Amino acid sequence: MTTEHVKPCVLLTSNQYKPNIGGIENSLYHLAQEYLLLGYEVVIVASDLNPENKELPEVEIEEGVTIYRYCFGRSRGLGRVLKQTYNAVKLYKKVLQRHSPVLTICRFHFNVLYLKALKYKNIVYLVPGVVANETKASYRANDNKLLKLKGHLSFFLHKTVQRMAFNSADKLFVFSENMQQQIRNINRSKAMNICKPGVSLSRFSLVTQTEKSQLKKELGLPEQSKAFLCIGRFVKAKGFDTAIEALKLLNDNNASLWLLGEGAEEAELRALSERLNVSDRVIFLGRQSCPENYYKAADFFIMSSTYEPLGQTILEALSSGLPIIGAKSSSNVVTATSEILEPSNNILVDEYSASAFARGMTSLMALPETQYAQLQYENRELAEQKFSWRVLAKELAGDF
């Protein structure tokens, strides 16, 4: 029996949520808080998948938001897909009966199909990335034929399901013109809306040079070093190997590179820094629950990704007032970095190479104190003016 609610309900859903740390999880949290302030009841549905395999509660209330989790399944291959599908559909049925959402915002392609099959209304697919391009960018060659075959089958499955999700959603939203074009190459008929994500302006904020030095000391990091920060999963698409090579070419012992994150490429990145004799200046920070402290402590930010639909980290860097270096879009660089940073006084290199990044890093380090402070202010102002969670929440709700 459906329970009556005074407030209309918004459902936010993906395959993962907290305690996972990432752009999608971050967007669900902030959108949830904005919809609460707009007077909605808010429900989040995700799997219980998490990096430490902790047992998570099936339902809990956190900061006014009801969070439901379905069992992701611990088996492998097709068995896991079938198990998580069964568990997800069962939970979505329960949520539909209990809460009757008037708007559903989904960030994972499989879940769009589950919602459509259960006749949810007003399904908005806020696309996190195009599977075909993201998977190619992150692809790692594997000599094991069986593993390679499994990888190709998984890629085909996800690519096919996402194509179906594009057609099934009532509305599609993307974060950049670049991403819109990627989907146009797959589906020319579906209408799309371009929106911008938000950033937590209170969490990611400006600090003075004195405060930076103090933060470095508190975090156990070199106080006098000029720190370039990279944040993300350690996968090929993030280009952290290029950042390490650029640090080597920079040839300045006063410069250091901070890599915040974890992932499959960590051993290779560590080996690269050893091979290039820069391991003493490449600092692996691991996975951090409070990345804002490292943005505040760092001096510059490097966006080295070759594939990034928009990139929450670049918005956090802007909000923190960090001068940024990134690469312009090209056949090898499929990102929204150019869209975000043009026009500005940050550095966009014309070619994607370690030498180009090294030249950009040299330019940033040579900024006089007054120009550095001005760029800090300009970046913060850009974040304040263009990237608001409240605006995004209203755009996604639209006429619904």
N, C-alpha and C positions, 0 to 999 in steps of 0.2 A: 504494500500500500504506500502510495506517495505521500511524503510528509509535506505539509504546507509551510512555506517560508515567507516571512514578511519581505525580506530582501531578495532581489534577483541574484542568481548564482552565476559566477564566472568560473569555469574549469580551465586550469592551466596544466598541460601534460607533456611529458617527454619520456624517453626510456630511462633517464637518470635524473636524480636530484641530490641535494645534500645528503650525506657529507661529502659527495664528490665536489670537486672544485673546477669550475670552468665557465666559459661564456654563457652556455645554455642554462646551466644551473643558476648562474648569477641573474640572467634575464627573468627566469621564473620567479625568483625571490623578489626582485624589485617591482615587477609587474603586479605581483600579489599584493605588495604593500600599497601600491598606487590604487588598485581596485578597491581595497579596503577603505581607503580615504575617500574614494568616490561613492561609497555607500553600498558596495556589493558584498555578498557572502562570497568567500573565495575558497576553492578546493584545488589541491594539487594532487595529481596521480602520476606515479612513476614506479619503476621497478625497485627492487631492493639491492640492485647491483652496486657494489662499492669496492674501492681498491684494497681494503683490508679484510674483506669478506666478513664484516661484522654482522651480527644478527640485528636487524633493524625492526622497529615496531611496525605492525601492519597498519595501524592508524594512530595518529597523534595530532595534537593541536599545538602549533608553534606560532607565536606572535599573531594570534587571531586567525590563522590559516589552518584549515583541516587538511592533513596530508595522509593520503592512502598509498600503500605500496603493495605491488603484486610480486610474487616470487619469480625471479628471473630464470631460475633453473640452473643446476650445476652440471648437467650433462653436456655433451658436446654435439656439434653438428646439427642435423635436422631434428634430432630429439629435443634439443634445447629450444629450437625455434617453435616447435609444436607445443612444448610445455609452456613457454612464456606466452604464446598466443592464447592458449586456453586460460591461463591465469589472468591475463590482462582483460580478455573479453568478459570473464566472470566478474571481475572487479568493476569494469566500466558499466556493466548491467546494474550492479548494486548502487553505484554512484548516480546513475540516471534515475533510478527509482527514489533514492533518498533526497536528491538535490535538484533534479530537473534543470540543469544549466541552461541559461538563455544564450550563452556565448561560450564557445570552446576554442582555446588557442593551443595549437599542437606544434611541437618542435621536432617530431620524429616521424618518419614516413610510414613505418608499419602501423603506428598508432592511429594515423589518419584513416587507414582502411578499417581498423577495428571500430572506430567511432562512426564511420559512414554505415557500416553493416548494421550497427545497433540503432541507426536512425537518430543520432544526435543532431541537433539543430545548430545552424550558424557555426560551421567548422572553419576556423581560420588557420591556415598552415603558414606559420612564420618560418620560412625555410632557412635552416642553419648553414647549408652548403649543398652544392650539387655533387651527388655521390660519384658520378663518373669522373669529374675533374679532381675531386678531393682524393679519391682512392688512387688515381694515377700519380698524383703528386707525392703521395706517401708510400708508393709501392716499393717494396724491397725485393730484389731478385733473390730467388731461393733455388738452390740446386736440387733439393729434394722434390722429385716429380710429384709425389702424392700431396705434399704440402702446397706445391704450386697449383695443382689441380683444384684442391679445396679452396685456395685463395681465389681462383678464377670463378668457381661456382658461387662463392659468397658474393663476389663483386657483381656477378650477373643477377643474382637474387635481389640484392639491395638496389641496383640500378633499375630493375624492372618494377619493384615495389614503389620506388620513388616516382617513376613515371605515372603509375596508377594513382599515387597520392596527389600529384599535380592536378589530375583530372577530377579526383573525388572531392577535394576541398571546395567549400563554398567561396572562399576568397584566398588568394595567394598574396603574401607580403614578402618582400626581399629588402635587404639593407643597402643595395648599391646598384648603379646602372650596369656595372660589370656583371654582377650576378643575374640581373634581369636578362642580359644578353645570353648568358649561359643557358638559362631556361628556355629562352626563345629558340635556341638551336635544337631543343628537344621537343618543345610544345609551342607552336606558333599561334595557336588559337586562344589559349587561356589568358584572360585579363590578369594583370599584375599591378600591385601598388608598391611604390618605393617608399620606405620609411627609414628612420634612423633610430638606432638603439639609444638608450640613456647611459649615464654614468653617475655614480654616487659622488656628487661634488663635495659632500661633507667628509666622506671617507678618504678620497684621493684629493689632497689639498697641497697648496704651496707651503714651503718652509724656507727659512733664511739659510744662508751659507753656514752660519754658526750652528743652526739646528741640524743641518746635514752632517756636519763634522761630529756632533754629539751623537746623532743616530748611528753613524758608522761605528763609533766607539762602543755604543751599547750593543750593537749587533755583532761585535767582534770582527769588524771589517777594517781594512787599512784606511786610516783617517785622511791621509794626505793624497791618496790616489784619486785620480779622476776616473769615475766608474761609469762604464757603459752597461746598461741593463738590457737583457733579453728575457722574455717570459713566455713559457708555453710547453707543450708536450715535446719530448725529445724524439721527433720524427723527421724524416727527410724534408717534408714540406716546409718546416720552420726555418731551414737554412742556417742553423746555428754553426754548422761547419764553416760556412762562409764568414760568419762573424769572427770565429777563432782565427781563420786565415788572415782576415783583415787586421786583427790585433797584431799578428806577427809582422805584417807589412808596415803597420804604423810605426813600429820600432821605437816606441817611447815607453821607457820603464815606469813612467808616472801614470800610465793608463792601465786600467784593469777591466776585465769583462766578467760580469755577473750573469750566470745562467740559472734562472729560477724555474724549476720544474722537474719532471722525471719522465722516463719512457724508454722505449726499446733501443734508442740510439746512444744511450748514455755511455756505455763502454767504448763505443767508437769515438765519441767526442772527447772522452778523457784520453784515449790513445792518441788522437790527433794533437791535442794540446801538449802531450809529452813529446811527440815526434817533432813538433815545431819549436820545442823549448820555451813554451809560454805557460806551462802548467802552474808556475808560481803566480801568474797574473790572471788565470782563468779560474774563477771561483764557482764551484757547483753548490748551489744553495738548497737543493732538494725541493720537496713540496712544502709550501708554506700556507698556513691558514690566514695569515695577515700580510698579504703581499704589499699592502699600502705602505708599510714601513720601509720596504726596499725601494719603492718608487720615490719616497721622500728622501731617502739616503743617497740615491744615485744622482749622477750629474747629467747623464744623457740617456736616451733610449734608442735602441736599434730595432727596426722592424725589418727583419731579414727573410720573412716568409716569401715563398714563391706561389703559394696558394692560400688565400685568406678571404672569405666572403666579405667581411668587413674588419673584424679584429677588435675585440673588446679591449685588448691590452693597449692599443694605440690611443683609445679614448681615455683610458686610465692615465696614460702618460701625459696626454694633453691636460687633463684635469689637475695633474700633479705639477704642471708647468715645466716638464722636461723637454729640452730641445731634442728633436727627432731626426733620425736619418733613415730613409727608406728608398725603395727602388720604384721608378715609374712603371706603369703597366706596359707589358709587351707580350709577345707570343710565349715567353718563358715565365712571365710574372703575371699571375691572375689574382690581383688583389684590388682592394678599394683604397689603397694608400694615397694614390694621386687624387682621388675624389675628395678625400678627407683633408689633405694638406694643401691643395692648391686653391687659391693663392695664399701662401704664407712664407715666412722666412726660415722655415725648416728646410732640410736638405733632401732633395729627391735626385738620386743618381740616375743617369741616362741608361747605363748598362748594369746588368746584374753580374757583378764580379767582386772578388775580394779586394782587388786594387781600387775599384771605384768606391767601395765602402771605406777603405782606408783613407782615401783622399777626403771623403766627407767627414770622417772622424777627426782628421787633422784640422779641417776648417772649424769644426765645433770647438775643439780644444783651444783654438786660437782666438775665440771670441773675447773681446774686452769685457770686463765686468759689467759695464753699463748695457752693452748689447745683449749679453746673456740674460740680465735681469729683464730687459724689454721683451725678449723672446719668451721668457717664462710667463710674463703678464699676458702676452698675446695668445699663447697657447691656452692658458686658463680661461681667458675671455671667450675663445672659440668653443671650448667645451661647454661653458655656461650658456652660450647663445644657441647652439645647434643640437645638443644631445641631452634630451630630457625624458625620463621614464614616464612622467605624467602625460606629456604630449604623445608618446608612443601608445600608452594605454588607451587614450581617447581615440587615436587613429584606428587601432585594432578593433575597438568596439564599434566605431562608425555609426551606421544607421541601425545596428542591431539593438 
